[in-house]
Amino acid sequence: MENHYIQMENKKKITITEVTSVEGFDEETILANLTDEGLVISGKNLHIEVLDLEEGKLVAEGEIEALTYTKKKAKTKLIDRFRK
């Protein structure tokens, strides 16, 4: 399990490391995938300022109301799909 870091400034700006992708976002939700799990950022007027997947860094601004961790869906191998 990789360590990730979250830095929040006055519930207005958040910086997250070990981000591997962003599944989707709008002004109320950002769905980010970390190395080992997912992270849902909820709030108002959210926007992504920086997304650098090479560095694994996400910076978002807005009115941050909640952070929720989610389990990542297990990736199925192509061969496993045909065995069913």
Secondary structure, 3 states (H helix, E strand, C coil): CCCCCEEEECCCEEEECCEEEEEEECCCEEEEEECCCEEEEEEEEEEEEEEECCCCEEEEEEEEEEEEEECCCCCCCHHHHHHC
